[in-house]
Amino acid sequence: MTALAGTVRTTRWLRPAGYVLIAAAAVYLVVSLWAVIRADAGAGDDLAGRRDELTRTAVRQITQLNTVDPKRADLDLAHWLEISTGPFHDALKQDMAAARATFAKQNAPARGRVTALAVTALDADAGEATVIASVRVFLSTPGAGTEQRKRYQVGMERAGGGWKVKTLTALAPGGRS
């Protein structure tokens, strides 16, 4: 009878310990699943944040490239060089004298405004992206004003700690370039 009494005592503490172990395993499983789900959401949030940063920068820079005031054309052209890189930067630098002459003849300022922009490609790790944009350019002439509508495909590259315009291609109406 002593052997049977020892078995009963052992069984009394074994059953509650089993419940505790099962509860601990369940908690561990839930916490692990939550950590995995949050890690995936964080990766998506990071990509969304990078896309938003690119969008804000592209809107600002495309607006700047479509805005010029003849009274401060040298400053506007200097800003164009600051926000460009690669072949586009080289082309701007090479055409600087011609651009100054053109803007000197222009009487009215032109003010660009991006009306729509979409990120069509983004490789944040490589620092490259492509966006398309629709732009309205308002020309303020004495007594009246005119408006032009433009569409661009813009290659962006991460350079010098931020995004810069690498290529700027005008698109024809209807998406044909």
ZIWOTA-V42051 format. One record per pair of residues at least 12 apart in sequence whose C-alpha atoms are under 10 Angstrom apart, sorted by the first residue. I is the first residue (numbers start at 0). J is the second residue. Records with the same first field share a line. If there is no record, write none. Layout:
I=J + J
This chain:
46=121 + 122 + 123
49=121 + 122 + 123
50=117 + 118 + 120 + 121 + 122 + 123 + 128
51=118
52=161 + 162
53=118 + 121 + 123 + 128 + 129 + 130 + 155 + 156 + 157 + 161 + 162 + 163
54=116 + 117 + 118 + 130 + 162
55=116 + 162
56=82 + 155 + 161 + 162 + 163 + 164
57=82 + 113 + 116 + 117 + 118 + 129 + 130 + 131 + 132 + 153 + 154 + 155 + 162 + 163 + 164
58=112 + 113 + 114 + 115 + 116 + 117 + 130 + 132 + 134
59=82 + 111 + 112 + 113
60=78 + 79 + 81 + 82 + 83 + 113 + 162 + 163 + 164
61=79 + 82 + 111 + 112 + 113 + 116 + 132 + 133 + 134 + 151 + 153 + 164 + 167
62=110 + 111 + 112 + 113 + 114 + 134 + 135 + 136
63=75 + 76 + 78 + 79 + 82 + 110 + 111 + 112 + 113
64=76 + 78 + 79 + 80 + 82 + 83 + 110 + 111 + 164 + 167
65=79 + 109 + 110 + 111 + 112 + 113 + 134 + 135 + 136 + 137 + 149
66=79 + 108 + 109 + 110 + 111 + 112 + 136 + 137 + 138
67=102 + 105 + 107 + 108 + 109 + 110 + 111 + 138
68=102 + 103 + 105 + 106 + 107 + 108 + 109 + 110
69=99 + 101 + 102 + 103 + 104 + 105 + 106 + 107 + 108 + 109
70=102 + 103 + 105 + 106 + 107 + 108
71=102 + 103 + 108
72=98 + 99 + 100 + 101 + 102 + 103 + 108
73=95 + 98 + 99 + 102 + 103
76=91 + 92 + 95 + 98 + 99 + 102
77=91 + 92 + 95
79=91 + 92 + 164
80=92 + 95 + 163 + 164
81=163 + 164
82=158 + 161 + 162 + 163 + 164 + 165
83=155 + 156 + 158 + 162 + 163 + 164 + 165 + 166 + 167
84=155 + 156 + 157 + 158 + 159 + 162 + 163 + 164 + 165 + 166
85=155 + 156 + 158 + 163 + 164 + 165 + 166
86=164 + 165 + 166 + 167
87=154 + 164 + 165 + 166 + 167 + 168
88=163 + 164 + 165 + 166
89=165
105=140
106=138 + 139 + 140 + 141
107=137 + 138 + 139 + 140 + 141 + 144
108=137 + 138 + 139 + 140
109=136 + 137 + 138 + 139 + 140 + 144 + 145 + 146 + 147
110=135 + 136 + 137 + 138 + 139 + 146
111=134 + 135 + 136 + 137 + 138 + 146 + 147 + 148 + 149
112=133 + 134 + 135 + 136 + 137 + 148
113=132 + 133 + 134 + 135 + 136 + 148 + 149 + 150
114=132 + 133 + 134 + 135 + 148 + 150
115=131 + 132 + 133 + 134 + 135 + 150
116=130 + 131 + 132 + 133 + 134 + 150 + 151 + 152
117=129 + 130 + 131 + 132 + 133 + 152
118=130 + 131 + 132 + 152 + 153
119=131 + 152 + 153
120=154 + 155
121=155 + 156
122=156
123=156 + 157
124=157
125=156 + 157
126=155 + 156 + 157 + 158 + 161 + 162
127=154 + 155 + 156 + 157 + 158 + 162 + 163 + 165
128=153 + 154 + 155 + 156 + 157 + 162 + 163 + 164 + 165
129=152 + 153 + 154 + 155 + 156 + 164 + 165 + 166 + 167
130=151 + 152 + 153 + 154 + 155 + 167
131=150 + 151 + 152 + 153 + 154 + 167 + 168 + 169 + 170
132=149 + 150 + 151 + 152 + 153 + 169 + 170
133=148 + 149 + 150 + 151 + 152 + 170
134=147 + 148 + 149 + 150 + 151
135=147 + 148 + 149 + 150
136=148 + 149
148=172
149=169 + 170 + 171 + 172
150=168 + 169 + 170 + 171 + 172 + 173 + 174 + 176
151=166 + 167 + 168 + 169 + 170 + 171 + 174 + 176
152=166 + 167 + 168 + 169 + 170 + 174 + 176
153=165 + 166 + 167 + 168 + 169
154=166 + 167 + 168
155=167
